[in-house]
Amino acid sequence: MSKGEAPKARGIRQTMSDLHIWAGLLTGWFLYAMFLTGTVSYFRDEISQWMRPELPHQARVPDQALVAQRVVDQLTVLAPQATQCSLRLPDERSNSVSSFWRVAPRAPGQPGFEEATFDPATGAKVAARDTRGGEFFYRFHFQFHYMPVLWGRWLAGFCAMFMLVAIVSGVITHKKIFIDFFTFRWGKGQRSWLDAHNALSVFGLPFHLMITYTGLVTLMAMYMPWGDQAAFKTPLERQQLTAELSAAAPSGKASGDKAALAPVVDMVRQAQARWGPHNVERVIVNHPGDAAARVLVTRGDEGRVSMSPQYLLFEGASGQLLQVKDRVGAAAETRGVLYALHLGRFSDTTLRWLYFIVSLAGTAMVGTGLVMWIVKRRQKLPDPERPYVGFRLVERFNIAAIAGLSIAMVGLLWANRLLPLDLERRGDWEIHVFFIVWALTLAHAMLRPAREAWLVQLWVATAALTLLPMINALTTTRPLWHSLAQGDWVYAGMDLMLWALAALHAMLAMRLARHRKAALPVRRNASVVAMPGTAGERA
């Protein structure tokens, strides 16, 4: 460019490229954690089963009406002072009844509820180990656990918005992205990372766009409350909006007059006649033992692509059907469909595996993007062996965010098997182990050379995943051979999946080790050529 000549204007693709790079980098570590924990959450019910080995294998779904009656009878004895009892019934993916009931706090600062797990076959309380199960991964996916709930959800929404920007800008930037989908150059360094990133992006592009947008929609009322505030101004209108969107009917006030509860089995039978024999999700009893008791029976998600609430409301004392809610307005139904698409709760096993695979590809898409940022910029450094501080921090955070998260997640599963069963607040300690292990992987990445840290952490993840089924066999009565013989595919599938993930981490570790050996001679030769006065220079 000659002196005085105006600089060329940046094109739209170059602008979008910068936007894509920085939108992905600034939120990439959070997005990777959100994608990976969200991916495993498609099997959170199965993970919860695996993490409670005391609960027996469920060969078939029990009669939900009989189960509800058994557990309600138990709660009448166990919690006679409860003002509300709620129980989630077993289904094809859950082999127990999880229940909680509201009581007056025993001391200031204590929670006003208690919870327990019940055996659906007998209705008896089960002494299952204290654990959050797969619910932890699901909640972490959009709340990040230790953060205040609202802050965590705001951060998740912020990252999801950046993900949406990265997807759109990435499509604009890569004009040959669909052609490049069919091109993969293995062992070509930066080119290989770019090919992998492109292929993974295009493979699940509609899914990634859908899952990001619907994730924002699920919490849209929190992110953008102004529309609701403008349309629903009075408290009564807002109560009507809440009733439209939630599966909760007004509980009313207790009368103070004692009255026995009508048979819950008959109420659930009416719901089964409407929705199917295994599609009742929850039974909620408000003011049990009172003449003003109400029983709410809610529908499950099977057979409908919507999370909009459907329920039957009964008078507790007589068992009379008071209200049927089987439809909502168009806006609420649209929200329900988008919510269902995000969670995938409506899906059968085959579709759930498809969700899992494409979401795992999305996780890899984010991970390859983070690695590619490092690979591209390392080549431009004045001295690649002595990068500046910002580069080193990004590189180390990448290691802990990707390889370290794998170790932390499997560390939580190890804690589930090895922590003492009588440990106080045992479920919380499983989560503490998750974060302690994750922090240790970050410390290791900071203290060791990057290549070594990658290699060590990938092999640690491989070993932890490989050995976990063996630990399960030693600490429970549910080893792989027993699960296969009993047709218990929750436990057998979990063990086999752990080994499949171990193989994936081992493949990445071996690939990195081969690349490291191949790179060493090249670096030595390059240094010989660059050194003044050497044979390489004279030649």
Order of alpha helices (4+ residues) and beta strands (2+ residues): alpha-alpha-alpha-beta-beta-beta-alpha-alpha-alpha-alpha-alpha-alpha-alpha-alpha-alpha-beta-beta-beta-beta-alpha-alpha-alpha-alpha-alpha-alpha-alpha-alpha-alpha
